[in-house]
């Protein structure tokens, strides 16, 4: 509720969604944040950027929630314990890449587990998520219709992609107000500061007629109901008597049809390797005269 994605999508109608991922290399880590803009968002990219950096500012001012961190630790551990098996060539390539930046003790789990999170380091990263440290790319299929004639048009080698470059502050003179809050930075009232951040953003973009009168961004809470122990009682498939059945287990059996329903349903318990997974496949017949689906 009132997450960054919902604010941009449902409240402001500026973007269809928000995606965040990171790319790790021996040179460092690059963080990508991608938003698919609506027509309104494409007409007001500075408002989109203001909203994003205001959200980062609110996250910085809120501090590190230990309950959120612990829930992320538990999720990472669960996913690492039951990660799908890799193909040998993929696993070898992945390990070779990790050897360039991880020590021997962290080689198998360094990219997956959060064993000793460092709140101070997390805040240090959040403090760097500011406009002056960002490279902003605006991709427009009709860019040639709106290019600044004063800018040089470059061509990306080998790809033929045409693009222009300019300083962010020159393109958006109001950049210094992004993420600005009304209360003094030295205020000890954290709640008041967070409310001021919300009201400051509302005031800055309130000139747009389609923006609601007020709204409040909500930071994510801890992930709940993470399983800590999984039963594998029904995770192992029963071996069959045939050569194929001994290798892959018994074939799925057809379940009895419920009254009033048409179609077929097959089920098989577990896998040959005991893992807590659910795999479902749906095959639909072509509709024919007299056949009804419920």
TORZA-716509 format. One record per residue: residue number from 0; x, y, z of N, C-alpha, C in turn. Coordinates in steps of 0.2 Angstrom, whole numbers. Example, Ala and Ser with C-alpha at 12.3 -4.5 7.8 and 13.67 -1.06 7.14 Angstrom:
<rs>
0 66 -28 39 62 -22 39 66 -16 39
1 64 -11 35 68 -5 36 64 0 39
</rs>
This chain:
<rs>
0 4 -6 0 0 0 0 4 6 0
1 3 11 -5 7 17 -5 14 16 -6
2 16 11 -9 23 10 -11 25 14 -16
3 32 14 -18 34 19 -24 30 17 -30
4 30 10 -31 26 8 -38 19 11 -38
5 15 10 -32 8 12 -32 7 19 -32
6 12 23 -29 12 30 -30 12 33 -37
7 17 30 -40 18 32 -47 13 29 -52
8 10 23 -50 6 20 -55 -2 22 -53
9 -4 21 -47 -11 22 -45 -13 29 -43
10 -8 33 -40 -10 39 -37 -8 45 -42
11 -2 44 -45 0 50 -50 -1 48 -57
12 -2 41 -59 -3 39 -65 3 41 -70
13 9 41 -67 15 43 -71 19 37 -74
14 18 31 -71 22 25 -73 17 19 -73
15 19 14 -77 16 7 -76 19 3 -71
16 25 4 -70 28 0 -65 35 2 -64
17 39 -1 -59 45 1 -57 49 -6 -56
18 55 -6 -59 59 -12 -58 66 -10 -55
19 69 -14 -51 75 -12 -48 80 -19 -48
20 86 -18 -50 90 -24 -50 98 -21 -50
21 102 -25 -48 109 -24 -47 114 -28 -51
22 119 -26 -54 124 -30 -58 131 -29 -54
23 133 -35 -52 139 -36 -49 145 -38 -53
24 151 -34 -53 156 -36 -57 163 -35 -53
25 168 -37 -55 175 -36 -51 176 -29 -50
26 173 -24 -55 174 -17 -54 170 -14 -49
27 164 -17 -47 160 -14 -42 152 -16 -44
28 148 -13 -41 141 -14 -42 137 -8 -45
29 133 -10 -50 129 -5 -53 122 -6 -52
30 118 -1 -49 111 -2 -48 107 1 -53
31 102 -2 -56 97 0 -61 90 1 -58
32 87 6 -59 80 7 -58 77 9 -64
33 72 5 -66 69 6 -73 61 8 -72
34 58 13 -75 51 14 -74 48 14 -82
35 43 11 -83 39 11 -89 34 17 -88
36 35 22 -92 31 28 -91 25 28 -95
37 20 31 -92 14 32 -96 15 39 -100
38 9 40 -104 10 46 -108 11 53 -103
39 7 53 -98 8 58 -93 15 59 -90
40 18 53 -89 25 52 -86 30 54 -91
41 29 53 -97 34 55 -102 34 62 -103
42 28 65 -102 28 73 -103 30 76 -97
43 31 73 -91 34 76 -85 39 71 -82
44 45 70 -85 50 66 -82 53 68 -76
45 53 75 -75 56 78 -69 51 76 -63
46 45 76 -64 40 74 -58 42 67 -56
47 43 62 -61 44 55 -60 51 55 -56
48 56 58 -58 62 58 -54 62 61 -47
49 58 67 -47 57 70 -40 54 65 -35
50 49 61 -38 45 56 -34 50 50 -31
51 54 48 -36 59 43 -34 64 45 -29
52 67 51 -30 72 53 -25 69 55 -19
53 63 57 -19 59 59 -13 58 52 -9
54 57 47 -12 56 40 -9 63 38 -6
55 68 39 -9 75 37 -7 76 41 0
56 74 48 -1 76 52 5 72 50 11
57 66 48 10 61 45 16 64 39 19
58 67 35 14 70 29 17 76 30 21
59 80 35 19 86 37 23 84 40 29
60 79 44 29 77 47 36 74 42 40
61 71 37 38 68 32 42 73 28 45
62 79 27 43 84 23 46 83 15 44
63 87 11 47 87 4 45 82 0 50
64 77 -3 48 73 -7 52 75 -14 53
65 77 -16 59 80 -22 60 75 -28 59
66 69 -27 60 64 -32 58 64 -33 51
67 64 -28 47 64 -29 39 71 -33 37
68 76 -31 40 83 -34 39 82 -42 40
69 79 -43 46 79 -50 48 75 -54 43
70 69 -51 41 65 -55 37 68 -56 30
71 72 -51 28 76 -52 21 81 -57 22
72 84 -58 28 89 -63 29 86 -70 29
73 80 -70 32 76 -77 32 74 -79 25
74 72 -74 21 70 -76 14 76 -78 10
75 82 -74 11 88 -76 7 90 -83 9
76 90 -85 15 92 -92 18 87 -97 15
77 81 -96 15 76 -100 12 77 -102 4
78 78 -96 1 79 -97 -7 86 -100 -8
79 91 -99 -4 98 -102 -5 97 -110 -3
80 94 -112 2 93 -119 4 90 -123 -1
81 85 -120 -5 81 -124 -10 82 -121 -17
82 88 -118 -18 89 -115 -25 89 -121 -30
83 86 -120 -36 86 -125 -41 93 -127 -44
84 94 -133 -46 100 -136 -48 102 -132 -54
85 108 -130 -55 111 -127 -61 114 -133 -66
86 114 -131 -72 118 -136 -77 125 -135 -75
87 129 -140 -76 136 -140 -74 140 -135 -78
88 139 -133 -84 143 -128 -87 141 -121 -84
89 134 -120 -83 132 -114 -80 135 -113 -73
90 135 -118 -69 138 -118 -62 145 -116 -62
91 149 -120 -67 156 -118 -67 158 -111 -69
92 154 -109 -74 155 -102 -76 153 -97 -71
93 148 -98 -67 146 -94 -61 151 -94 -56
94 154 -99 -54 159 -100 -49 166 -96 -51
95 167 -97 -58 173 -94 -60 173 -86 -59
96 167 -84 -61 166 -76 -61 166 -74 -53
97 163 -78 -49 163 -76 -42 170 -76 -39
98 175 -81 -41 182 -81 -39 186 -75 -40
99 183 -70 -45 187 -64 -46 185 -59 -40
100 180 -60 -36 179 -55 -31 177 -58 -24
101 176 -64 -23 174 -67 -17 180 -71 -14
102 181 -72 -8 185 -76 -5 183 -83 -5
103 187 -88 -3 186 -95 -3 180 -97 2
104 179 -94 8 174 -95 12 167 -93 10
105 167 -88 5 161 -85 3 159 -87 -4
106 163 -91 -7 162 -93 -14 155 -96 -16
107 152 -100 -12 146 -103 -13 140 -99 -11
108 141 -95 -6 135 -92 -3 136 -84 -3
109 141 -81 -5 142 -74 -4 137 -70 -8
110 135 -72 -14 130 -68 -17 123 -70 -15
111 122 -74 -11 115 -76 -9 113 -75 -2
112 117 -76 3 116 -76 10 117 -69 13
113 113 -67 18 115 -60 21 116 -62 29
114 122 -65 30 124 -68 36 125 -62 41
115 129 -57 39 131 -52 44 130 -45 40
116 123 -43 40 122 -36 37 125 -31 41
117 127 -26 37 130 -20 40 125 -14 39
118 121 -12 44 117 -6 44 120 0 42
119 126 2 44 130 8 43 132 8 35
120 133 2 33 135 2 26 129 3 21
121 123 0 23 117 1 20 115 8 19
122 116 12 25 114 19 25 119 23 21
123 125 21 21 130 24 16 128 23 9
124 126 17 7 123 17 0 117 21 -1
125 113 21 4 107 25 3 108 33 2
126 114 35 5 116 42 5 118 44 -2
127 121 39 -6 123 40 -12 118 40 -18
128 112 37 -16 107 37 -21 103 44 -21
129 107 49 -24 105 56 -25 106 58 -32
130 102 63 -34 102 65 -42 109 66 -44
131 113 69 -40 120 71 -43 125 65 -44
132 123 59 -41 127 53 -42 123 49 -48
133 118 51 -51 115 46 -55 116 48 -63
134 115 43 -67 115 44 -74 108 42 -76
135 105 47 -79 98 47 -81 97 45 -88
136 94 40 -90 93 39 -97 85 39 -99
137 83 43 -104 76 44 -106 75 41 -113
138 72 35 -113 71 32 -120 65 34 -123
139 65 37 -129 59 39 -132 59 37 -139
140 54 32 -141 54 30 -148 53 36 -153
141 50 42 -151 50 47 -155 54 53 -153
142 60 51 -151 65 56 -149 67 61 -154
143 67 59 -160 69 64 -166 64 70 -166
144 58 69 -164 53 74 -164 54 80 -159
145 58 78 -153 58 82 -148 66 84 -146
146 71 82 -150 77 83 -148 79 91 -148
147 83 92 -143 86 99 -143 90 101 -149
148 89 105 -153 93 106 -159 100 109 -157
149 101 111 -151 108 114 -149 112 108 -147
150 110 102 -146 114 96 -144 116 92 -150
151 122 90 -149 125 85 -154 122 78 -154
152 120 76 -159 117 69 -160 123 64 -161
153 124 59 -156 129 54 -156 126 48 -159
154 130 43 -161 128 37 -163 132 31 -159
155 129 27 -156 132 21 -152 136 16 -157
156 142 15 -156 146 11 -161 143 4 -161
157 143 1 -167 141 -6 -168 133 -7 -167
158 129 -2 -164 122 -3 -163 118 2 -167
159 121 7 -169 118 12 -173 113 16 -169
160 113 16 -162 108 20 -158 110 27 -158
161 105 31 -159 107 38 -159 104 41 -153
162 108 46 -150 107 49 -143 110 55 -142
163 108 59 -137 111 66 -136 113 65 -128
164 117 70 -126 119 70 -119 119 77 -117
165 117 78 -111 117 85 -108 118 84 -100
166 120 89 -97 120 89 -89 113 89 -86
167 112 85 -81 106 84 -78 103 91 -75
168 107 95 -72 105 101 -69 103 106 -75
169 106 106 -81 104 110 -86 97 108 -89
170 96 101 -89 90 99 -92 84 100 -87
171 86 99 -81 81 100 -75 83 105 -70
172 82 112 -71 85 117 -66 82 116 -59
173 76 112 -58 73 111 -52 76 105 -48
174 81 102 -51 84 96 -48 86 97 -41
175 88 102 -39 90 103 -32 84 103 -27
176 78 103 -29 72 103 -25 70 95 -24
177 73 91 -28 70 84 -28 72 81 -21
178 67 78 -18 68 75 -12 68 80 -6
179 67 86 -7 67 92 -2 62 91 3
180 63 92 9 58 92 14 58 99 18
181 52 101 20 51 107 23 54 108 30
182 55 103 34 58 104 41 65 104 40
183 69 107 45 76 108 45 79 101 45
184 85 100 42 88 93 42 90 91 49
185 91 96 53 93 94 60 87 92 65
186 81 92 62 75 91 66 76 84 69
187 75 83 76 75 77 79 68 73 79
188 63 77 77 57 73 76 56 70 70
189 58 63 70 58 60 63 52 59 60
190 46 58 64 40 58 61 38 64 57
191 39 70 61 38 77 58 42 77 51
192 48 75 51 52 76 45 49 72 40
193 47 65 41 44 61 36 38 64 33
194 34 67 37 28 70 35 29 76 31
195 35 80 32 37 86 28 39 84 22
196 42 78 21 45 75 15 39 74 10
197 33 71 13 27 69 9 24 76 7
198 23 81 11 20 87 10 24 91 5
199 31 91 5 35 94 1 34 92 -6
200 34 85 -7 33 82 -14 26 84 -16
201 21 84 -12 14 86 -14 13 93 -17
202 17 97 -13 17 105 -15 20 106 -22
203 26 102 -23 30 103 -29 26 101 -35
204 22 95 -34 19 93 -40 11 94 -40
205 9 98 -35 2 100 -35 -1 104 -41
206 4 107 -45 2 111 -50 -1 107 -56
207 0 100 -56 -2 96 -61 -10 94 -59
208 -14 95 -63 -21 94 -62 -23 87 -60
209 -20 82 -63 -22 75 -62 -19 72 -55
210 -15 76 -52 -12 74 -46 -17 75 -40
211 -18 69 -36 -22 70 -30 -20 76 -25
212 -24 78 -21 -23 84 -16 -17 82 -12
213 -17 76 -9 -12 74 -4 -11 66 -4
214 -5 64 -3 -4 57 -2 2 56 3
215 3 50 5 9 48 9 12 42 7
216 19 42 6 22 36 4 23 32 10
217 23 25 9 24 21 14 29 16 12
218 34 16 17 40 11 16 38 4 17
219 41 -1 14 39 -8 15 41 -10 23
220 36 -15 25 37 -18 32 41 -24 31
221 42 -28 37 45 -34 36 40 -39 33
222 44 -44 30 40 -50 26 38 -55 32
223 31 -56 31 28 -60 36 27 -67 34
224 26 -72 39 25 -79 37 30 -83 33
225 36 -81 34 41 -85 31 42 -92 34
226 42 -97 30 43 -104 33 50 -105 36
227 50 -107 42 57 -109 45 59 -116 45
228 54 -120 44 55 -127 43 50 -130 38
229 52 -134 34 48 -137 28 48 -145 29
230 42 -147 29 42 -155 29 42 -157 22
231 47 -163 21 48 -166 15 44 -173 14
232 39 -173 19 35 -180 19 32 -182 12
233 30 -177 9 27 -178 2 31 -176 -4
234 37 -174 -3 41 -171 -8 44 -176 -12
235 45 -182 -10 48 -187 -14 43 -192 -18
236 44 -192 -24 40 -196 -29 41 -204 -27
237 35 -207 -28 36 -215 -27 39 -218 -34
238 44 -222 -33 47 -225 -39 42 -230 -42
239 42 -231 -48 38 -236 -52 42 -242 -53
240 38 -247 -56 41 -254 -57 45 -254 -63
241 43 -250 -68 46 -250 -74 53 -247 -74
242 57 -248 -80 64 -245 -80 63 -237 -80
243 58 -235 -84 57 -227 -84 54 -225 -77
244 50 -229 -74 47 -227 -68 52 -227 -62
245 57 -231 -62 62 -231 -57 67 -225 -58
246 67 -222 -64 71 -216 -65 67 -210 -64
247 61 -210 -66 57 -203 -65 51 -204 -60
248 50 -210 -58 44 -211 -53 38 -213 -57
249 33 -214 -53 26 -216 -55 23 -210 -60
250 20 -212 -65 16 -208 -69 11 -204 -66
251 9 -198 -67 3 -195 -64 -3 -199 -65
252 -7 -199 -60 -14 -203 -61 -19 -198 -62
253 -24 -200 -65 -30 -196 -67 -35 -196 -60
254 -37 -190 -58 -41 -189 -53 -48 -189 -55
255 -52 -191 -50 -60 -192 -52 -62 -185 -53
256 -67 -185 -58 -70 -178 -60 -75 -176 -55
257 -76 -170 -54 -81 -167 -49 -87 -167 -53
258 -93 -167 -50 -99 -167 -53 -100 -160 -56
259 -103 -160 -62 -104 -153 -65 -98 -150 -69
260 -92 -154 -68 -86 -151 -72 -84 -155 -77
261 -81 -153 -82 -79 -157 -88 -71 -155 -88
262 -68 -160 -91 -61 -160 -92 -57 -165 -88
263 -50 -165 -88 -46 -170 -85 -41 -167 -81
264 -40 -170 -75 -35 -168 -70 -30 -174 -68
265 -24 -173 -69 -19 -178 -67 -15 -175 -61
266 -12 -180 -57 -8 -178 -51 -3 -183 -50
267 3 -180 -48 8 -185 -45 12 -181 -39
268 13 -185 -34 16 -183 -28 24 -182 -29
269 27 -176 -28 34 -176 -27 38 -176 -33
270 45 -176 -32 50 -176 -37 54 -182 -35
271 59 -184 -40 64 -189 -38 69 -186 -33
272 70 -180 -33 74 -176 -28 69 -173 -23
273 70 -174 -17 65 -171 -12 66 -164 -11
274 61 -160 -15 62 -153 -14 55 -150 -13
275 54 -144 -10 47 -141 -9 45 -137 -15
276 43 -140 -20 41 -137 -26 34 -139 -28
277 31 -134 -32 24 -136 -35 25 -134 -42
278 23 -139 -46 24 -138 -54 17 -139 -57
279 14 -135 -60 7 -136 -63 8 -134 -70
280 5 -139 -74 4 -138 -82 -3 -138 -84
281 -5 -133 -88 -12 -133 -90 -12 -134 -97
282 -16 -139 -100 -17 -140 -107 -25 -139 -108
283 -27 -134 -113 -34 -133 -114 -35 -135 -121
284 -41 -139 -122 -43 -141 -128 -46 -136 -132
285 -46 -136 -139 -50 -131 -143 -57 -132 -142
286 -60 -126 -141 -68 -126 -140 -71 -129 -146
287 -76 -133 -144 -80 -136 -150 -87 -135 -148
288 -92 -136 -153 -99 -135 -151 -101 -140 -146
289 -105 -137 -141 -108 -141 -136 -103 -142 -130
290 -97 -139 -130 -92 -140 -125 -92 -134 -121
291 -93 -135 -114 -94 -129 -110 -88 -129 -104
292 -85 -124 -103 -80 -123 -97 -83 -120 -91
293 -82 -122 -86 -85 -119 -79 -79 -118 -75
</rs>
